[in-house]
Amino acid sequence: MSVDQIKTELARLPLKQQDELATYLSHLRNLRTPKVRREITRRNASRSARDWISLDRLKKHWEK
């Protein structure tokens, strides 16, 4: 399957699924950057509330 075929198929997905896919692709892109990957790993391992953000704050961040 070519990239153009994938794009065509993805455009047919419901908007919610497109949003989920966009989030996942952003996550994959972030993992390519060592600094971001280390920060994600550090925060995931942390039990401190200061390293976590609320769902509302995360939604606002992604709306930008």
PQR file of N, CA, C, O and H, with PARSE charges and radii, in Angstrom:
ATOM      1  N   MET A   1       0.857  -1.175   0.000 -0.4000 1.5000
ATOM      2  CA  MET A   1       0.000   0.000   0.000 -0.0000 2.0000
ATOM      3  C   MET A   1       0.902   1.236   0.000  0.5500 1.7000
ATOM      4  O   MET A   1       1.862   1.305   0.768 -0.5500 1.4000
ATOM      5  N   SER A   2       0.602   2.190  -0.840 -0.4000 1.5000
ATOM      6  CA  SER A   2       1.398   3.419  -0.923 -0.0000 2.0000
ATOM      7  C   SER A   2       0.942   4.432   0.130  0.5500 1.7000
ATOM      8  O   SER A   2      -0.128   4.296   0.724 -0.5500 1.4000
ATOM      9  H   SER A   2      -0.178   2.134  -1.463  0.4000 1.0000
ATOM     10  N   VAL A   3       1.764   5.433   0.344 -0.4000 1.5000
ATOM     11  CA  VAL A   3       1.421   6.488   1.291 -0.0000 2.0000
ATOM     12  C   VAL A   3       0.164   7.221   0.826  0.5500 1.7000
ATOM     13  O   VAL A   3      -0.688   7.574   1.641 -0.5500 1.4000
ATOM     14  H   VAL A   3       2.634   5.544  -0.138  0.4000 1.0000
ATOM     15  N   ASP A   4       0.049   7.450  -0.478 -0.4000 1.5000
ATOM     16  CA  ASP A   4      -1.154   8.111  -0.990 -0.0000 2.0000
ATOM     17  C   ASP A   4      -2.410   7.278  -0.734  0.5500 1.7000
ATOM     18  O   ASP A   4      -3.464   7.828  -0.417 -0.5500 1.4000
ATOM     19  H   ASP A   4       0.742   7.164  -1.140  0.4000 1.0000
ATOM     20  N   GLN A   5      -2.304   5.972  -0.868 -0.4000 1.5000
ATOM     21  CA  GLN A   5      -3.448   5.096  -0.585 -0.0000 2.0000
ATOM     22  C   GLN A   5      -3.806   5.153   0.901  0.5500 1.7000
ATOM     23  O   GLN A   5      -4.980   5.186   1.268 -0.5500 1.4000
ATOM     24  H   GLN A   5      -1.447   5.525  -1.125  0.4000 1.0000
ATOM     25  N   ILE A   6      -2.793   5.164   1.731 -0.4000 1.5000
ATOM     26  CA  ILE A   6      -3.036   5.248   3.179 -0.0000 2.0000
ATOM     27  C   ILE A   6      -3.730   6.563   3.512  0.5500 1.7000
ATOM     28  O   ILE A   6      -4.690   6.584   4.283 -0.5500 1.4000
ATOM     29  H   ILE A   6      -1.839   5.137   1.433  0.4000 1.0000
ATOM     30  N   LYS A   7      -3.248   7.654   2.935 -0.4000 1.5000
ATOM     31  CA  LYS A   7      -3.865   8.961   3.188 -0.0000 2.0000
ATOM     32  C   LYS A   7      -5.332   8.972   2.765  0.5500 1.7000
ATOM     33  O   LYS A   7      -6.182   9.521   3.467 -0.5500 1.4000
ATOM     34  H   LYS A   7      -2.468   7.637   2.308  0.4000 1.0000
ATOM     35  N   THR A   8      -5.622   8.372   1.629 -0.4000 1.5000
ATOM     36  CA  THR A   8      -7.004   8.318   1.144 -0.0000 2.0000
ATOM     37  C   THR A   8      -7.882   7.543   2.117  0.5500 1.7000
ATOM     38  O   THR A   8      -8.987   7.976   2.445 -0.5500 1.4000
ATOM     39  H   THR A   8      -4.932   7.927   1.058  0.4000 1.0000
ATOM     40  N   GLU A   9      -7.392   6.406   2.572 -0.4000 1.5000
ATOM     41  CA  GLU A   9      -8.154   5.589   3.524 -0.0000 2.0000
ATOM     42  C   GLU A   9      -8.344   6.313   4.851  0.5500 1.7000
ATOM     43  O   GLU A   9      -9.423   6.263   5.442 -0.5500 1.4000
ATOM     44  H   GLU A   9      -6.495   6.055   2.306  0.4000 1.0000
ATOM     45  N   LEU A  10      -7.302   6.980   5.316 -0.4000 1.5000
ATOM     46  CA  LEU A  10      -7.394   7.692   6.590 -0.0000 2.0000
ATOM     47  C   LEU A  10      -8.383   8.844   6.520  0.5500 1.7000
ATOM     48  O   LEU A  10      -9.062   9.139   7.504 -0.5500 1.4000
ATOM     49  H   LEU A  10      -6.425   7.020   4.836  0.4000 1.0000
ATOM     50  N   ALA A  11      -8.470   9.486   5.384 -0.4000 1.5000
ATOM     51  CA  ALA A  11      -9.426  10.593   5.216 -0.0000 2.0000
ATOM     52  C   ALA A  11     -10.865  10.108   5.325  0.5500 1.7000
ATOM     53  O   ALA A  11     -11.766  10.896   5.612 -0.5500 1.4000
ATOM     54  H   ALA A  11      -7.919   9.247   4.585  0.4000 1.0000
ATOM     55  N   ARG A  12     -11.083   8.834   5.101 -0.4000 1.5000
ATOM     56  CA  ARG A  12     -12.437   8.257   5.192 -0.0000 2.0000
ATOM     57  C   ARG A  12     -12.831   7.865   6.616  0.5500 1.7000
ATOM     58  O   ARG A  12     -13.998   7.576   6.883 -0.5500 1.4000
ATOM     59  H   ARG A  12     -10.351   8.194   4.868  0.4000 1.0000
ATOM     60  N   LEU A  13     -11.872   7.855   7.516 -0.4000 1.5000
ATOM     61  CA  LEU A  13     -12.168   7.486   8.897 -0.0000 2.0000
ATOM     62  C   LEU A  13     -13.039   8.543   9.561  0.5500 1.7000
ATOM     63  O   LEU A  13     -12.996   9.715   9.188 -0.5500 1.4000
ATOM     64  H   LEU A  13     -10.924   8.090   7.299  0.4000 1.0000
ATOM     65  N   PRO A  14     -13.833   8.125  10.552 -0.5600 1.5000
ATOM     66  CA  PRO A  14     -14.585   9.112  11.349  0.2800 2.0000
ATOM     67  C   PRO A  14     -13.597  10.075  12.030  0.5500 1.7000
ATOM     68  O   PRO A  14     -12.453   9.713  12.305 -0.5500 1.4000
ATOM     69  N   LEU A  15     -14.053  11.288  12.292 -0.4000 1.5000
ATOM     70  CA  LEU A  15     -13.180  12.311  12.868 -0.0000 2.0000
ATOM     71  C   LEU A  15     -12.528  11.877  14.177  0.5500 1.7000
ATOM     72  O   LEU A  15     -11.356  12.170  14.411 -0.5500 1.4000
ATOM     73  H   LEU A  15     -14.983  11.582  12.068  0.4000 1.0000
ATOM     74  N   LYS A  16     -13.264  11.193  15.016 -0.4000 1.5000
ATOM     75  CA  LYS A  16     -12.697  10.750  16.296 -0.0000 2.0000
ATOM     76  C   LYS A  16     -11.521   9.809  16.057  0.5500 1.7000
ATOM     77  O   LYS A  16     -10.502   9.906  16.741 -0.5500 1.4000
ATOM     78  H   LYS A  16     -14.217  10.954  14.826  0.4000 1.0000
ATOM     79  N   GLN A  17     -11.649   8.913  15.108 -0.4000 1.5000
ATOM     80  CA  GLN A  17     -10.547   8.002  14.807 -0.0000 2.0000
ATOM     81  C   GLN A  17      -9.372   8.748  14.173  0.5500 1.7000
ATOM     82  O   GLN A  17      -8.216   8.406  14.419 -0.5500 1.4000
ATOM     83  H   GLN A  17     -12.477   8.834  14.552  0.4000 1.0000
ATOM     84  N   GLN A  18      -9.660   9.755  13.366 -0.4000 1.5000
ATOM     85  CA  GLN A  18      -8.587  10.576  12.809 -0.0000 2.0000
ATOM     86  C   GLN A  18      -7.827  11.290  13.933  0.5500 1.7000
ATOM     87  O   GLN A  18      -6.600  11.377  13.904 -0.5500 1.4000
ATOM     88  H   GLN A  18     -10.599  10.033  13.165  0.4000 1.0000
ATOM     89  N   ASP A  19      -8.568  11.798  14.921 -0.4000 1.5000
ATOM     90  CA  ASP A  19      -7.935  12.466  16.064 -0.0000 2.0000
ATOM     91  C   ASP A  19      -7.058  11.491  16.845  0.5500 1.7000
ATOM     92  O   ASP A  19      -5.946  11.836  17.245 -0.5500 1.4000
ATOM     93  H   ASP A  19      -9.565  11.727  14.944  0.4000 1.0000
ATOM     94  N   GLU A  20      -7.551  10.285  17.060 -0.4000 1.5000
ATOM     95  CA  GLU A  20      -6.774   9.271  17.782 -0.0000 2.0000
ATOM     96  C   GLU A  20      -5.502   8.936  17.008  0.5500 1.7000
ATOM     97  O   GLU A  20      -4.429   8.795  17.593 -0.5500 1.4000
ATOM     98  H   GLU A  20      -8.454  10.004  16.735  0.4000 1.0000
ATOM     99  N   LEU A  21      -5.629   8.811  15.712 -0.4000 1.5000
ATOM    100  CA  LEU A  21      -4.473   8.515  14.876 -0.0000 2.0000
ATOM    101  C   LEU A  21      -3.466   9.668  14.916  0.5500 1.7000
ATOM    102  O   LEU A  21      -2.261   9.434  15.011 -0.5500 1.4000
ATOM    103  H   LEU A  21      -6.501   8.926  15.236  0.4000 1.0000
ATOM    104  N   ALA A  22      -3.945  10.886  14.844 -0.4000 1.5000
ATOM    105  CA  ALA A  22      -3.056  12.052  14.897 -0.0000 2.0000
ATOM    106  C   ALA A  22      -2.287  12.083  16.219  0.5500 1.7000
ATOM    107  O   ALA A  22      -1.096  12.394  16.247 -0.5500 1.4000
ATOM    108  H   ALA A  22      -4.923  11.076  14.767  0.4000 1.0000
ATOM    109  N   THR A  23      -2.972  11.762  17.299 -0.4000 1.5000
ATOM    110  CA  THR A  23      -2.319  11.713  18.608 -0.0000 2.0000
ATOM    111  C   THR A  23      -1.239  10.651  18.629  0.5500 1.7000
ATOM    112  O   THR A  23      -0.140  10.884  19.130 -0.5500 1.4000
ATOM    113  H   THR A  23      -3.939  11.510  17.276  0.4000 1.0000
ATOM    114  N   TYR A  24      -1.549   9.489  18.089 -0.4000 1.5000
ATOM    115  CA  TYR A  24      -0.581   8.395  18.054 -0.0000 2.0000
ATOM    116  C   TYR A  24       0.625   8.756  17.189  0.5500 1.7000
ATOM    117  O   TYR A  24       1.762   8.477  17.570 -0.5500 1.4000
ATOM    118  H   TYR A  24      -2.442   9.300  17.681  0.4000 1.0000
ATOM    119  N   LEU A  25       0.393   9.365  16.041 -0.4000 1.5000
ATOM    120  CA  LEU A  25       1.499   9.750  15.169 -0.0000 2.0000
ATOM    121  C   LEU A  25       2.371  10.819  15.829  0.5500 1.7000
ATOM    122  O   LEU A  25       3.591  10.806  15.672 -0.5500 1.4000
ATOM    123  H   LEU A  25      -0.531   9.591  15.731  0.4000 1.0000
ATOM    124  N   SER A  26       1.754  11.736  16.559 -0.4000 1.5000
ATOM    125  CA  SER A  26       2.532  12.737  17.310 -0.0000 2.0000
ATOM    126  C   SER A  26       3.388  12.057  18.361  0.5500 1.7000
ATOM    127  O   SER A  26       4.543  12.429  18.568 -0.5500 1.4000
ATOM    128  H   SER A  26       0.762  11.747  16.686  0.4000 1.0000
ATOM    129  N   HIS A  27       2.824  11.066  19.019 -0.4000 1.5000
ATOM    130  CA  HIS A  27       3.563  10.299  20.025 -0.0000 2.0000
ATOM    131  C   HIS A  27       4.769   9.611  19.385  0.5500 1.7000
ATOM    132  O   HIS A  27       5.872   9.660  19.930 -0.5500 1.4000
ATOM    133  H   HIS A  27       1.885  10.764  18.851  0.4000 1.0000
ATOM    134  N   LEU A  28       4.564   8.976  18.240 -0.4000 1.5000
ATOM    135  CA  LEU A  28       5.676   8.314  17.553 -0.0000 2.0000
ATOM    136  C   LEU A  28       6.756   9.318  17.165  0.5500 1.7000
ATOM    137  O   LEU A  28       7.947   9.038  17.300 -0.5500 1.4000
ATOM    138  H   LEU A  28       3.669   8.936  17.797  0.4000 1.0000
ATOM    139  N   ARG A  29       6.342  10.479  16.685 -0.4000 1.5000
ATOM    140  CA  ARG A  29       7.323  11.509  16.315 -0.0000 2.0000
ATOM    141  C   ARG A  29       8.102  11.971  17.541  0.5500 1.7000
ATOM    142  O   ARG A  29       9.316  12.164  17.465 -0.5500 1.4000
ATOM    143  H   ARG A  29       5.374  10.707  16.576  0.4000 1.0000
ATOM    144  N   ASN A  30       7.423  12.147  18.659 -0.4000 1.5000
ATOM    145  CA  ASN A  30       8.111  12.569  19.887 -0.0000 2.0000
ATOM    146  C   ASN A  30       9.132  11.535  20.340  0.5500 1.7000
ATOM    147  O   ASN A  30      10.182  11.893  20.874 -0.5500 1.4000
ATOM    148  H   ASN A  30       6.437  11.990  18.720  0.4000 1.0000
ATOM    149  N   LEU A  31       8.835  10.259  20.132 -0.4000 1.5000
ATOM    150  CA  LEU A  31       9.762   9.219  20.543 -0.0000 2.0000
ATOM    151  C   LEU A  31      11.063   9.244  19.740  0.5500 1.7000
ATOM    152  O   LEU A  31      12.070   8.692  20.183 -0.5500 1.4000
ATOM    153  H   LEU A  31       7.982   9.968  19.698  0.4000 1.0000
ATOM    154  N   ARG A  32      11.054   9.871  18.578 -0.4000 1.5000
ATOM    155  CA  ARG A  32      12.270   9.980  17.762 -0.0000 2.0000
ATOM    156  C   ARG A  32      13.281  10.950  18.359  0.5500 1.7000
ATOM    157  O   ARG A  32      14.475  10.860  18.071 -0.5500 1.4000
ATOM    158  H   ARG A  32      10.236  10.319  18.218  0.4000 1.0000
ATOM    159  N   THR A  33      12.811  11.867  19.182 -0.4000 1.5000
ATOM    160  CA  THR A  33      13.676  12.882  19.769 -0.0000 2.0000
ATOM    161  C   THR A  33      14.164  12.389  21.129  0.5500 1.7000
ATOM    162  O   THR A  33      13.363  12.237  22.051 -0.5500 1.4000
ATOM    163  H   THR A  33      11.842  11.940  19.415  0.4000 1.0000
ATOM    164  N   PRO A  34      15.467  12.137  21.267 -0.5600 1.5000
ATOM    165  CA  PRO A  34      15.972  11.577  22.530  0.2800 2.0000
ATOM    166  C   PRO A  34      15.582  12.391  23.761  0.5500 1.7000
ATOM    167  O   PRO A  34      15.227  11.819  24.791 -0.5500 1.4000
ATOM    168  N   LYS A  35      15.645  13.722  23.666 -0.4000 1.5000
ATOM    169  CA  LYS A  35      15.305  14.558  24.830 -0.0000 2.0000
ATOM    170  C   LYS A  35      13.847  14.340  25.237  0.5500 1.7000
ATOM    171  O   LYS A  35      13.551  14.178  26.421 -0.5500 1.4000
ATOM    172  H   LYS A  35      15.934  14.187  22.829  0.4000 1.0000
ATOM    173  N   VAL A  36      12.948  14.334  24.274 -0.4000 1.5000
ATOM    174  CA  VAL A  36      11.525  14.128  24.569 -0.0000 2.0000
ATOM    175  C   VAL A  36      11.309  12.721  25.110  0.5500 1.7000
ATOM    176  O   VAL A  36      10.565  12.528  26.072 -0.5500 1.4000
ATOM    177  H   VAL A  36      13.188  14.465  23.312  0.4000 1.0000
ATOM    178  N   ARG A  37      11.960  11.742  24.493 -0.4000 1.5000
ATOM    179  CA  ARG A  37      11.803  10.351  24.941 -0.0000 2.0000
ATOM    180  C   ARG A  37      12.254  10.196  26.396  0.5500 1.7000
ATOM    181  O   ARG A  37      11.595   9.524  27.189 -0.5500 1.4000
ATOM    182  H   ARG A  37      12.564  11.899  23.712  0.4000 1.0000
ATOM    183  N   ARG A  38      13.387  10.827  26.740 -0.4000 1.5000
ATOM    184  CA  ARG A  38      13.866  10.747  28.139 -0.0000 2.0000
ATOM    185  C   ARG A  38      12.874  11.394  29.096  0.5500 1.7000
ATOM    186  O   ARG A  38      12.612  10.868  30.178 -0.5500 1.4000
ATOM    187  H   ARG A  38      13.922  11.373  26.096  0.4000 1.0000
ATOM    188  N   GLU A  39      12.320  12.549  28.692 -0.4000 1.5000
ATOM    189  CA  GLU A  39      11.359  13.249  29.555 -0.0000 2.0000
ATOM    190  C   GLU A  39      10.094  12.423  29.740  0.5500 1.7000
ATOM    191  O   GLU A  39       9.570  12.337  30.851 -0.5500 1.4000
ATOM    192  H   GLU A  39      12.533  12.976  27.814  0.4000 1.0000
ATOM    193  N   ILE A  40       9.605  11.821  28.680 -0.4000 1.5000
ATOM    194  CA  ILE A  40       8.414  10.964  28.789 -0.0000 2.0000
ATOM    195  C   ILE A  40       8.700   9.784  29.713  0.5500 1.7000
ATOM    196  O   ILE A  40       7.885   9.452  30.574 -0.5500 1.4000
ATOM    197  H   ILE A  40      10.031  11.891  27.778  0.4000 1.0000
ATOM    198  N   THR A  41       9.845   9.161  29.534 -0.4000 1.5000
ATOM    199  CA  THR A  41      10.220   8.021  30.378 -0.0000 2.0000
ATOM    200  C   THR A  41      10.319   8.441  31.839  0.5500 1.7000
ATOM    201  O   THR A  41       9.833   7.741  32.727 -0.5500 1.4000
ATOM    202  H   THR A  41      10.507   9.431  28.835  0.4000 1.0000
ATOM    203  N   ARG A  42      10.957   9.596  32.086 -0.4000 1.5000
ATOM    204  CA  ARG A  42      11.115  10.079  33.461 -0.0000 2.0000
ATOM    205  C   ARG A  42       9.753  10.355  34.101  0.5500 1.7000
ATOM    206  O   ARG A  42       9.500   9.966  35.241 -0.5500 1.4000
ATOM    207  H   ARG A  42      11.352  10.164  31.365  0.4000 1.0000
ATOM    208  N   ARG A  43       8.892  11.025  33.356 -0.4000 1.5000
ATOM    209  CA  ARG A  43       7.578  11.355  33.916 -0.0000 2.0000
ATOM    210  C   ARG A  43       6.723  10.107  34.139  0.5500 1.7000
ATOM    211  O   ARG A  43       5.997  10.021  35.130 -0.5500 1.4000
ATOM    212  H   ARG A  43       9.097  11.341  32.430  0.4000 1.0000
ATOM    213  N   ASN A  44       6.806   9.150  33.229 -0.4000 1.5000
ATOM    214  CA  ASN A  44       6.038   7.914  33.397 -0.0000 2.0000
ATOM    215  C   ASN A  44       6.502   7.133  34.617  0.5500 1.7000
ATOM    216  O   ASN A  44       5.702   6.459  35.266 -0.5500 1.4000
ATOM    217  H   ASN A  44       7.395   9.221  32.424  0.4000 1.0000
ATOM    218  N   ALA A  45       7.779   7.221  34.927 -0.4000 1.5000
ATOM    219  CA  ALA A  45       8.320   6.487  36.074 -0.0000 2.0000
ATOM    220  C   ALA A  45       8.070   7.217  37.392  0.5500 1.7000
ATOM    221  O   ALA A  45       8.164   6.617  38.463 -0.5500 1.4000
ATOM    222  H   ALA A  45       8.428   7.769  34.400  0.4000 1.0000
ATOM    223  N   SER A  46       7.758   8.490  37.317 -0.4000 1.5000
ATOM    224  CA  SER A  46       7.595   9.311  38.519 -0.0000 2.0000
ATOM    225  C   SER A  46       6.249   9.048  39.195  0.5500 1.7000
ATOM    226  O   SER A  46       5.231   8.812  38.545 -0.5500 1.4000
ATOM    227  H   SER A  46       7.682   8.978  36.447  0.4000 1.0000
ATOM    228  N   ARG A  47       6.288   9.099  40.509 -0.4000 1.5000
ATOM    229  CA  ARG A  47       5.053   9.004  41.283 -0.0000 2.0000
ATOM    230  C   ARG A  47       4.656  10.368  41.838  0.5500 1.7000
ATOM    231  O   ARG A  47       3.656  10.495  42.545 -0.5500 1.4000
ATOM    232  H   ARG A  47       7.115   9.291  41.037  0.4000 1.0000
ATOM    233  N   SER A  48       5.442  11.376  41.514 -0.4000 1.5000
ATOM    234  CA  SER A  48       5.191  12.726  42.008 -0.0000 2.0000
ATOM    235  C   SER A  48       4.104  13.404  41.179  0.5500 1.7000
ATOM    236  O   SER A  48       4.140  13.372  39.949 -0.5500 1.4000
ATOM    237  H   SER A  48       6.254  11.273  40.940  0.4000 1.0000
ATOM    238  N   ALA A  49       3.153  14.007  41.849 -0.4000 1.5000
ATOM    239  CA  ALA A  49       2.053  14.695  41.166 -0.0000 2.0000
ATOM    240  C   ALA A  49       2.557  15.865  40.324  0.5500 1.7000
ATOM    241  O   ALA A  49       1.892  16.258  39.366 -0.5500 1.4000
ATOM    242  H   ALA A  49       3.124  14.033  42.849  0.4000 1.0000
ATOM    243  N   ARG A  50       3.717  16.430  40.662 -0.4000 1.5000
ATOM    244  CA  ARG A  50       4.241  17.568  39.900 -0.0000 2.0000
ATOM    245  C   ARG A  50       4.645  17.173  38.480  0.5500 1.7000
ATOM    246  O   ARG A  50       4.762  18.035  37.609 -0.5500 1.4000
ATOM    247  H   ARG A  50       4.257  16.111  41.441  0.4000 1.0000
ATOM    248  N   ASP A  51       4.855  15.884  38.243 -0.4000 1.5000
ATOM    249  CA  ASP A  51       5.256  15.411  36.913 -0.0000 2.0000
ATOM    250  C   ASP A  51       4.074  15.015  36.045  0.5500 1.7000
ATOM    251  O   ASP A  51       4.254  14.576  34.909 -0.5500 1.4000
ATOM    252  H   ASP A  51       4.760  15.185  38.951  0.4000 1.0000
ATOM    253  N   TRP A  52       2.887  15.166  36.566 -0.4000 1.5000
ATOM    254  CA  TRP A  52       1.692  14.786  35.815 -0.0000 2.0000
ATOM    255  C   TRP A  52       0.841  16.016  35.570  0.5500 1.7000
ATOM    256  O   TRP A  52       0.907  16.987  36.325 -0.5500 1.4000
ATOM    257  H   TRP A  52       2.741  15.523  37.489  0.4000 1.0000
ATOM    258  N   ILE A  53       0.045  15.976  34.519 -0.4000 1.5000
ATOM    259  CA  ILE A  53      -0.872  17.075  34.245 -0.0000 2.0000
ATOM    260  C   ILE A  53      -2.285  16.524  34.171  0.5500 1.7000
ATOM    261  O   ILE A  53      -2.503  15.343  33.903 -0.5500 1.4000
ATOM    262  H   ILE A  53      -0.009  15.187  33.907  0.4000 1.0000
ATOM    263  N   SER A  54      -3.229  17.407  34.413 -0.4000 1.5000
ATOM    264  CA  SER A  54      -4.628  16.989  34.391 -0.0000 2.0000
ATOM    265  C   SER A  54      -5.067  16.732  32.946  0.5500 1.7000
ATOM    266  O   SER A  54      -4.448  17.218  31.999 -0.5500 1.4000
ATOM    267  H   SER A  54      -3.052  18.367  34.631  0.4000 1.0000
ATOM    268  N   LEU A  55      -6.120  15.977  32.802 -0.4000 1.5000
ATOM    269  CA  LEU A  55      -6.667  15.699  31.476 -0.0000 2.0000
ATOM    270  C   LEU A  55      -7.123  16.994  30.809  0.5500 1.7000
ATOM    271  O   LEU A  55      -6.926  17.173  29.607 -0.5500 1.4000
ATOM    272  H   LEU A  55      -6.622  15.583  33.571  0.4000 1.0000
ATOM    273  N   ASP A  56      -7.729  17.894  31.575 -0.4000 1.5000
ATOM    274  CA  ASP A  56      -8.171  19.177  31.016 -0.0000 2.0000
ATOM    275  C   ASP A  56      -6.990  19.990  30.491  0.5500 1.7000
ATOM    276  O   ASP A  56      -7.075  20.590  29.419 -0.5500 1.4000
ATOM    277  H   ASP A  56      -7.889  17.749  32.551  0.4000 1.0000
ATOM    278  N   ARG A  57      -5.894  20.009  31.241 -0.4000 1.5000
ATOM    279  CA  ARG A  57      -4.702  20.751  30.795 -0.0000 2.0000
ATOM    280  C   ARG A  57      -4.121  20.119  29.531  0.5500 1.7000
ATOM    281  O   ARG A  57      -3.671  20.824  28.627 -0.5500 1.4000
ATOM    282  H   ARG A  57      -5.826  19.522  32.111  0.4000 1.0000
ATOM    283  N   LEU A  58      -4.132  18.805  29.477 -0.4000 1.5000
ATOM    284  CA  LEU A  58      -3.629  18.108  28.294 -0.0000 2.0000
ATOM    285  C   LEU A  58      -4.479  18.435  27.069  0.5500 1.7000
ATOM    286  O   LEU A  58      -3.946  18.682  25.988 -0.5500 1.4000
ATOM    287  H   LEU A  58      -4.497  18.233  30.211  0.4000 1.0000
ATOM    288  N   LYS A  59      -5.791  18.436  27.239 -0.4000 1.5000
ATOM    289  CA  LYS A  59      -6.687  18.772  26.130 -0.0000 2.0000
ATOM    290  C   LYS A  59      -6.422  20.185  25.626  0.5500 1.7000
ATOM    291  O   LYS A  59      -6.389  20.422  24.418 -0.5500 1.4000
ATOM    292  H   LYS A  59      -6.224  18.235  28.117  0.4000 1.0000
ATOM    293  N   LYS A  60      -6.234  21.121  26.548 -0.4000 1.5000
ATOM    294  CA  LYS A  60      -5.941  22.495  26.158 -0.0000 2.0000
ATOM    295  C   LYS A  60      -4.620  22.581  25.409  0.5500 1.7000
ATOM    296  O   LYS A  60      -4.489  23.333  24.443 -0.5500 1.4000
ATOM    297  H   LYS A  60      -6.261  20.929  27.529  0.4000 1.0000
ATOM    298  N   HIS A  61      -3.643  21.803  25.864 -0.4000 1.5000
ATOM    299  CA  HIS A  61      -2.340  21.787  25.202 -0.0000 2.0000
ATOM    300  C   HIS A  61      -2.467  21.310  23.762  0.5500 1.7000
ATOM    301  O   HIS A  61      -1.850  21.890  22.868 -0.5500 1.4000
ATOM    302  H   HIS A  61      -3.750  21.192  26.649  0.4000 1.0000
ATOM    303  N   TRP A  62      -3.239  20.284  23.522 -0.4000 1.5000
ATOM    304  CA  TRP A  62      -3.377  19.719  22.178 -0.0000 2.0000
ATOM    305  C   TRP A  62      -4.248  20.569  21.271  0.5500 1.7000
ATOM    306  O   TRP A  62      -4.205  20.410  20.051 -0.5500 1.4000
ATOM    307  H   TRP A  62      -3.739  19.813  24.248  0.4000 1.0000
ATOM    308  N   GLU A  63      -5.044  21.474  21.848 -0.4000 1.5000
ATOM    309  CA  GLU A  63      -5.883  22.356  21.035 -0.0000 2.0000
ATOM    310  C   GLU A  63      -5.067  23.456  20.378  0.5500 1.7000
ATOM    311  O   GLU A  63      -5.525  24.065  19.411 -0.5500 1.4000
ATOM    312  H   GLU A  63      -5.079  21.603  22.839  0.4000 1.0000
ATOM    313  N   LYS A  64      -3.881  23.721  20.876 -0.4000 1.5000
ATOM    314  CA  LYS A  64      -3.037  24.803  20.348 -0.0000 2.0000
ATOM    315  C   LYS A  64      -2.558  24.506  18.952  0.5500 1.7000
ATOM    316  O   LYS A  64      -1.839  25.312  18.362 -0.5500 1.4000
ATOM    317  H   LYS A  64      -3.509  23.227  21.661  0.4000 1.0000
TER
END
